[in-house]
Amino acid sequence: MPRFARTTLAVALTASLAGCGSVFNAGGDSLSNDNYTYESTTWSPKSVELIDTRTAETLWSVDIPVGQKVTMKFEREHGDRDNSFPDRMTWVVQGLNSDSWRGRQSMLVPGPGSRLVEVSLRPAPEMEAQTAASPEPPALEPAPAPDDAPDTDANGLGDNG
């Protein structure tokens, strides 16, 4: 094989592999295999709905908490399947830096020609929810007790005023 052809093949192979993302990256895995990931940030808080286009019914929805993402995967359900809901949607809500199906849930859904994933933005900015592990704000010093308060006149001036 000529050197030019080997170089071109190596560049093409590297470019094609570099384009393959992860199912957990925002936007999905860059392939047409029905995997989607949506991230929610302070300036882009998202809500996602799955709509049955035959009835306009919302079958599933999630308000993705700020600082988290939802990953969705659609697969053809095998075996005894309902013709109205022939596919299975699996999803997980997790932190932006997590890449796991741990805690996933699933449900039967309409086929690709009868479902719509609709993503909407909530008003921004939206702050990330504080967790129980967050430190408590420092306590303020208590106001002096009435007996400890300095003597003041009607103008709020002390004895020297």
Contacts in CASP RR format, 6 or more apart in sequence:
PFRMAT RR
TARGET T0000
AUTHOR 0000-0000-0000
METHOD contacts of the structure
MODEL  1
MPRFARTTLAVALTASLAGCGSVFNAGGDSLSNDNYTYESTTWSPKSVEL
IDTRTAETLWSVDIPVGQKVTMKFEREHGDRDNSFPDRMTWVVQGLNSDS
WRGRQSMLVPGPGSRLVEVSLRPAPEMEAQTAASPEPPALEPAPAPDDAP
DTDANGLGDNG
1 9 0 8 1.000
19 30 0 8 1.000
20 29 0 8 1.000
20 30 0 8 1.000
20 31 0 8 1.000
21 28 0 8 1.000
21 29 0 8 1.000
21 30 0 8 1.000
22 28 0 8 1.000
22 29 0 8 1.000
22 99 0 8 1.000
23 29 0 8 1.000
23 35 0 8 1.000
23 37 0 8 1.000
23 71 0 8 1.000
23 73 0 8 1.000
24 37 0 8 1.000
24 69 0 8 1.000
24 71 0 8 1.000
24 98 0 8 1.000
24 99 0 8 1.000
25 37 0 8 1.000
26 37 0 8 1.000
26 38 0 8 1.000
26 39 0 8 1.000
26 69 0 8 1.000
27 36 0 8 1.000
27 37 0 8 1.000
27 38 0 8 1.000
28 35 0 8 1.000
28 36 0 8 1.000
28 37 0 8 1.000
28 71 0 8 1.000
29 35 0 8 1.000
34 73 0 8 1.000
34 74 0 8 1.000
34 75 0 8 1.000
34 112 0 8 1.000
35 71 0 8 1.000
35 72 0 8 1.000
35 73 0 8 1.000
35 74 0 8 1.000
36 71 0 8 1.000
36 72 0 8 1.000
36 73 0 8 1.000
36 117 0 8 1.000
37 69 0 8 1.000
37 70 0 8 1.000
37 71 0 8 1.000
37 72 0 8 1.000
38 46 0 8 1.000
38 48 0 8 1.000
38 64 0 8 1.000
38 69 0 8 1.000
38 70 0 8 1.000
38 119 0 8 1.000
39 46 0 8 1.000
39 64 0 8 1.000
39 67 0 8 1.000
39 68 0 8 1.000
39 69 0 8 1.000
39 96 0 8 1.000
40 46 0 8 1.000
40 64 0 8 1.000
40 65 0 8 1.000
40 66 0 8 1.000
40 67 0 8 1.000
40 68 0 8 1.000
40 69 0 8 1.000
41 66 0 8 1.000
41 67 0 8 1.000
42 66 0 8 1.000
42 67 0 8 1.000
42 124 0 8 1.000
42 125 0 8 1.000
42 126 0 8 1.000
42 127 0 8 1.000
42 128 0 8 1.000
43 124 0 8 1.000
43 125 0 8 1.000
44 121 0 8 1.000
44 124 0 8 1.000
45 63 0 8 1.000
45 64 0 8 1.000
45 66 0 8 1.000
45 121 0 8 1.000
45 122 0 8 1.000
45 123 0 8 1.000
45 124 0 8 1.000
45 126 0 8 1.000
46 64 0 8 1.000
46 119 0 8 1.000
46 120 0 8 1.000
46 121 0 8 1.000
46 122 0 8 1.000
47 61 0 8 1.000
47 62 0 8 1.000
47 63 0 8 1.000
47 64 0 8 1.000
47 119 0 8 1.000
47 120 0 8 1.000
47 121 0 8 1.000
47 122 0 8 1.000
48 61 0 8 1.000
48 62 0 8 1.000
48 64 0 8 1.000
48 70 0 8 1.000
48 72 0 8 1.000
48 117 0 8 1.000
48 118 0 8 1.000
48 119 0 8 1.000
48 120 0 8 1.000
49 58 0 8 1.000
49 60 0 8 1.000
49 61 0 8 1.000
49 117 0 8 1.000
49 118 0 8 1.000
49 120 0 8 1.000
50 58 0 8 1.000
50 59 0 8 1.000
50 60 0 8 1.000
50 61 0 8 1.000
50 89 0 8 1.000
50 109 0 8 1.000
50 115 0 8 1.000
50 116 0 8 1.000
50 117 0 8 1.000
50 118 0 8 1.000
51 57 0 8 1.000
51 58 0 8 1.000
51 59 0 8 1.000
51 115 0 8 1.000
51 116 0 8 1.000
51 117 0 8 1.000
51 118 0 8 1.000
52 59 0 8 1.000
52 110 0 8 1.000
52 114 0 8 1.000
52 115 0 8 1.000
53 110 0 8 1.000
53 113 0 8 1.000
53 114 0 8 1.000
53 115 0 8 1.000
53 116 0 8 1.000
54 110 0 8 1.000
54 114 0 8 1.000
59 107 0 8 1.000
59 109 0 8 1.000
59 110 0 8 1.000
59 115 0 8 1.000
60 89 0 8 1.000
60 91 0 8 1.000
60 107 0 8 1.000
60 109 0 8 1.000
62 70 0 8 1.000
62 91 0 8 1.000
62 93 0 8 1.000
63 122 0 8 1.000
64 70 0 8 1.000
64 93 0 8 1.000
65 93 0 8 1.000
65 128 0 8 1.000
65 129 0 8 1.000
66 126 0 8 1.000
66 127 0 8 1.000
66 128 0 8 1.000
66 129 0 8 1.000
67 95 0 8 1.000
67 96 0 8 1.000
67 128 0 8 1.000
68 93 0 8 1.000
68 94 0 8 1.000
68 95 0 8 1.000
68 96 0 8 1.000
69 93 0 8 1.000
69 94 0 8 1.000
69 95 0 8 1.000
69 96 0 8 1.000
70 91 0 8 1.000
70 92 0 8 1.000
70 93 0 8 1.000
71 91 0 8 1.000
71 92 0 8 1.000
71 94 0 8 1.000
72 89 0 8 1.000
72 90 0 8 1.000
72 91 0 8 1.000
72 117 0 8 1.000
73 89 0 8 1.000
73 90 0 8 1.000
73 91 0 8 1.000
74 87 0 8 1.000
74 88 0 8 1.000
74 89 0 8 1.000
74 109 0 8 1.000
74 111 0 8 1.000
74 112 0 8 1.000
74 115 0 8 1.000
75 87 0 8 1.000
75 88 0 8 1.000
75 90 0 8 1.000
76 86 0 8 1.000
76 87 0 8 1.000
76 88 0 8 1.000
77 85 0 8 1.000
77 86 0 8 1.000
77 87 0 8 1.000
77 88 0 8 1.000
77 108 0 8 1.000
81 108 0 8 1.000
82 108 0 8 1.000
84 110 0 8 1.000
85 108 0 8 1.000
85 109 0 8 1.000
85 110 0 8 1.000
85 111 0 8 1.000
86 108 0 8 1.000
86 110 0 8 1.000
86 111 0 8 1.000
87 108 0 8 1.000
87 109 0 8 1.000
87 110 0 8 1.000
87 111 0 8 1.000
87 112 0 8 1.000
87 115 0 8 1.000
88 106 0 8 1.000
88 107 0 8 1.000
88 108 0 8 1.000
88 109 0 8 1.000
89 106 0 8 1.000
89 107 0 8 1.000
89 108 0 8 1.000
89 109 0 8 1.000
90 101 0 8 1.000
90 104 0 8 1.000
90 105 0 8 1.000
90 106 0 8 1.000
91 104 0 8 1.000
91 105 0 8 1.000
91 106 0 8 1.000
92 100 0 8 1.000
92 101 0 8 1.000
92 102 0 8 1.000
92 103 0 8 1.000
92 104 0 8 1.000
92 105 0 8 1.000
94 100 0 8 1.000
94 102 0 8 1.000
109 115 0 8 1.000
150 158 0 8 1.000
150 159 0 8 1.000
151 158 0 8 1.000
151 159 0 8 1.000
152 158 0 8 1.000
153 161 0 8 1.000
END
